[in-house]
């Protein structure tokens, strides 16, 4: 699992989310879908974190590729960031 270390100077909520988002992207970079799924399944889907699992655009939730990977399957809704 990912941990936060002393790399980040500020660990306020906004900075922490920025650091974690960047680490997730780095972690998944160049990985195949099965490799990414193996990583993502370690993390729960019962709590959504804004700017990690989703963003809000025009009042609608846009799920991230990370959230889709954690969910473990395609919902066939044509999601913008679907990794499947």
HELIX and SHEET records of a PDB file:
HELIX    1   1 UNK A   13  UNK A   28  1                                  16    
HELIX    2   2 UNK A   33  UNK A   40  1                                   8    
HELIX    3   3 UNK A   65  UNK A   71  1                                   7    
SHEET    1   A 2 UNK A  54  UNK A  57  0                                        
SHEET    2   A 2 UNK A  60  UNK A  63 -1                                        
END                                                                             
